C-alpha cells in the first residue's frame, strides 16, 4: 500500500527531471528521515513532504541558468527565487490535489518559498528541511553529483564541505552527520 509520501513523490516526479533532482530529492528525503529521529518535536508530516517538494520549482528555471544559481559560482539570485516561488506554488497544488491538511500545507509552502534564500529557519521543521537539503551534498551520491557538475576533484569538494560545515547547518545532529559523512568521503578519497 502506498503512503502519502509515495503519492506526493509520484506527483512531484514530473518536476524532478532537471538538475538531477531525481537523485537529489530521494537522497535528501532519506537524510531528513534520519534527522527526524533526533528531533521528536519536529513534524514528519511537514518535513517529509517539504523535502520531497522543495526543488520542484527548478523545472521553471532554464537548464542553462541553473548552475549559476547554486554551488561555488552562484550569482543568479533571481533564478534561485524563481525556483523557490514556483516550487511553493506547485507544492501547494500537489498537496491540495491530495487533500493534505491545510495548516500543514501552509507551513510546507512557507518552508519551500525560502528554503535556499532565507538565512534563518522559521521552525525546527524548516531547519530540518534546510539541513537535509544541504546534508545530501555530504553523501556519496551528493559528492559524485557535485564533483561532476562543477568539474572538481573529490578532495576539493571535501575541503569545500568542511569549510561550510559550521555555516550551513542549523542542528547539531546535521553537523554530526556531516562530520561522519566527511570522514567516509575522506576514506574514499584515500582509496581512489
Buried (B, 14 or more C-beta within 10 A) or exposed (E): EEEBBEBBBEBBBEBBEBBBBEBBBBBBBBBBBBBBEBBEEBBBBBBBBBBBBBBBBBBBBEEEBBBBBBBEEEEBEEBBBBBBBBBBBBBBEBBEEBEBEEEBBEBBBBBBBBBBEBEEBBBBBBBBBBBBBBBBBBBEBBBBBBBEBBEBEBBBBBEBBBEBBEEBBBBEBBBEBBEEBBEEBBEEBEEE
